[in-house]
Amino acid sequence: MRIFDRIEPAMLDRRELHLWLLAVTIILILAAGTALRMYPTAFSGPAILSGQTLRKTFFGLCAMSVLLVSYFLDRQMTIRQLRKQLAEEQTRMVQIRREASAELLKSLPRASHFRDRLSMEFRRASTTQQSLSLLTVQVKSSRHPLDARDAASFGDAAKALIHTLRGEESIFRFQPGVFGILVPGVCAKGAYCVSDRIADRLRAAAGASESFSFDIGVVSYPEHVAAAREMEKAVASHLPANQREQHAA
């Protein structure tokens, strides 16, 4: 049956139609043959077929029944194999996605790089009398308790955040699910516009299944804070209590 198992995606509808036509035709033939065989019993009279022709019809119907059952069993085995292969492919794709998400998260700058970049940008902003904004994004998985699949959710969120970056904007990862985006030269009003843009991108990444939720905080200089240390405290407020001291250190 290997010839029949070679199904092209473009031919799926036609193959399905052929299978239905075959099934309906054989069912009609078997029903007609059964009616002819039961005619004498039901009406106590001779059937239309008799003698040698009736015996040939009987054995033909038996052979057709055996072939039909064998064909359907073969199709069932093929479908089971295809489902198994599909499940294996899905598992493999999920694993690849998790590994890619984990690599992406590892490649993002961490808190030490953030402090260096923040100090540099803050000095430049205070010297040139420009604004500086920091957006903190806390991604929360919809699964409780958290498991390894959250790496994929965090990775999807990180991809969405990276796609929103413009100009001199830079992204950092402070803790699993906690990101920061430094936006030089943007005041509070502009930062909230950036926040809306990021929120739209994150909603699209979460999809209809809402695999994760998120909170976005905005801190701007000089509207909200007057020192770089205060921006770092804003980041710490989005971290779990047991990780705030580690971040502060």
C-alpha positions in Angstrom: 0.0 0.0 0.0 3.0 2.3 -0.2 1.8 3.7 -3.5 -1.5 4.8 -1.9 0.3 6.3 1.1 2.1 8.9 -1.1 -0.4 11.8 -0.5 0.5 15.3 -1.7 -0.9 18.2 0.3 -2.5 19.6 -2.8 -4.4 16.4 -3.5 -5.9 15.9 0.0 -9.4 17.1 -1.0 -9.4 14.9 -4.1 -8.2 11.8 -2.2 -10.8 12.4 0.4 -13.5 12.6 -2.3 -12.3 9.4 -3.9 -12.3 7.6 -0.6 -15.9 8.6 0.1 -17.0 7.6 -3.4 -15.3 4.2 -2.9 -16.9 3.6 0.5 -20.4 4.6 -0.7 -20.1 2.5 -3.9 -19.0 -0.6 -2.0 -21.6 -0.2 0.7 -24.3 0.1 -2.0 -23.0 -3.1 -3.7 -22.9 -5.0 -0.4 -26.4 -3.8 0.5 -27.8 -4.9 -2.9 -26.1 -8.3 -2.6 -27.4 -8.8 0.9 -30.9 -7.8 -0.3 -30.8 -10.4 -3.1 -29.5 -13.1 -0.8 -32.3 -12.4 1.7 -35.1 -12.0 -0.9 -36.2 -15.7 -0.8 -36.3 -15.7 3.0 -38.2 -12.5 3.2 -40.8 -13.2 0.5 -40.8 -17.0 0.3 -40.2 -16.8 -3.4 -37.4 -17.3 -5.9 -34.8 -14.6 -6.2 -33.9 -12.8 -9.4 -30.5 -14.6 -9.5 -30.4 -18.4 -9.3 -28.1 -21.3 -9.9 -24.5 -20.8 -10.9 -24.9 -17.0 -11.1 -26.2 -16.8 -7.6 -23.2 -18.8 -6.2 -20.8 -16.5 -8.1 -22.5 -13.5 -6.7 -22.3 -14.9 -3.2 -18.6 -15.6 -3.3 -18.0 -12.3 -5.0 -19.7 -10.5 -2.2 -17.7 -12.4 0.4 -14.5 -11.6 -1.4 -15.4 -7.9 -1.7 -16.3 -7.8 2.0 -12.9 -9.3 2.9 -11.1 -6.8 0.7 -13.0 -3.9 2.1 -12.3 -4.9 5.7 -8.6 -5.4 4.8 -8.5 -2.0 3.1 -10.0 -0.2 6.0 -7.7 -1.9 8.5 -4.7 -0.9 6.3 -6.0 2.7 6.2 -6.5 2.7 10.0 -2.9 1.5 10.5 -1.6 4.2 8.1 -3.6 6.9 10.0 -2.2 5.7 13.3 1.4 5.9 11.9 0.8 9.3 10.5 -0.6 10.5 13.8 2.4 9.1 15.6 4.8 10.8 13.2 2.9 14.1 13.6 3.0 13.8 17.4 6.8 13.2 17.2 7.3 16.1 14.9 5.2 18.4 17.2 7.3 17.3 20.2 10.5 17.9 18.2 9.3 21.3 17.2 8.4 22.3 20.7 11.8 21.1 22.0 13.6 23.1 19.2 11.4 26.2 20.1 12.3 25.8 23.8 16.0 25.5 23.0 15.9 28.6 20.7 14.0 30.6 23.3 16.6 29.6 26.0 19.5 30.6 23.8 17.8 33.9 23.0 17.2 34.7 26.7 20.8 33.8 27.5 22.1 36.2 24.8 20.3 39.2 26.2 22.4 41.6 28.3 22.0 41.2 32.1 21.8 43.5 35.1 25.5 44.4 35.1 25.4 45.6 31.5 22.2 47.5 32.3 23.9 49.4 35.2 26.8 50.4 32.9 24.5 51.5 30.1 22.2 53.3 32.5 25.0 55.3 34.0 26.3 56.3 30.6 22.9 57.3 29.3 22.0 59.1 32.5 25.2 61.2 32.4 24.6 62.1 28.8 20.9 63.0 29.5 21.7 65.2 32.5 24.6 66.9 30.6 22.6 67.6 27.4 19.3 68.3 29.3 17.5 65.5 27.5 15.0 63.0 28.7 15.7 59.3 29.5 13.0 56.6 30.0 13.0 53.1 31.3 10.3 50.6 30.6 10.1 47.5 32.8 8.2 44.6 31.4 7.1 41.7 33.7 5.9 38.7 31.8 3.8 36.2 33.7 3.1 32.7 32.4 -0.4 31.4 32.4 0.7 28.0 33.8 0.9 27.4 37.5 3.2 26.2 38.8 5.8 27.3 36.4 7.6 24.6 34.3 10.1 24.3 31.5 7.6 25.4 29.0 7.8 29.0 30.4 11.1 29.4 28.6 9.1 29.3 25.3 6.7 31.9 26.6 9.5 34.2 27.9 11.3 33.7 24.6 8.2 34.7 22.6 7.9 37.8 24.7 11.6 38.6 24.2 11.3 38.3 20.5 8.3 40.6 20.5 10.2 43.1 22.6 13.3 43.0 20.3 11.1 43.7 17.3 9.8 46.9 18.9 13.3 48.3 19.5 14.1 51.5 17.5 17.1 53.7 17.2 19.2 53.7 20.4 16.7 51.7 22.4 18.2 48.6 24.2 16.8 45.6 26.0 18.0 43.9 29.1 16.9 40.8 31.0 17.0 41.1 34.8 15.4 37.9 35.9 13.3 35.2 34.1 10.3 37.0 32.8 11.5 40.5 33.8 12.9 42.7 31.0 13.9 46.3 30.8 14.0 48.6 27.8 16.1 51.8 28.0 14.8 54.6 25.7 17.2 57.6 25.4 15.8 61.0 24.5 12.2 60.1 25.2 10.1 61.9 27.8 7.3 60.4 29.9 4.6 61.1 27.3 6.6 59.5 24.5 7.5 56.5 26.8 3.8 55.8 27.3 3.4 55.7 23.5 6.3 53.3 23.3 4.5 51.3 26.1 1.4 51.1 24.0 3.3 49.9 21.0 5.0 47.2 23.1 1.7 46.1 24.6 0.2 45.6 21.1 3.2 43.5 20.1 3.1 41.4 23.2 -0.6 40.7 22.8 0.0 39.5 19.3 2.8 37.2 20.6 0.6 35.8 23.3 -2.0 34.9 20.8 -5.6 33.8 21.3 -4.5 31.2 23.8 -3.0 34.0 26.1 0.0 31.9 26.9 1.3 34.8 29.1 0.3 38.1 30.6 2.4 41.1 31.2 2.7 44.4 33.1 4.6 47.4 31.8 6.0 50.1 34.0 7.3 53.5 32.9 9.9 55.6 34.7 11.3 58.8 33.1 13.9 61.4 33.8 13.3 64.1 34.9 9.5 63.7 35.3 9.6 60.7 37.7 13.1 60.4 39.0 16.2 62.6 39.5 18.9 60.0 39.7 19.9 56.7 38.0 19.7 54.9 41.4 16.0 55.6 41.5 15.6 54.0 38.1 17.3 50.9 39.4 14.9 50.8 42.3 12.0 50.9 39.8 13.5 47.7 38.3 13.8 46.1 41.7 10.1 46.7 42.4 9.2 44.3 39.6 11.4 41.5 41.0 10.3 38.8 43.5 11.2 39.7 47.1 13.9 37.0 47.3 15.7 38.4 44.3 15.6 42.1 45.0 18.7 42.0 47.3 20.6 40.0 44.7 19.7 42.6 42.0 20.7 45.5 44.3 24.0 43.8 45.0 
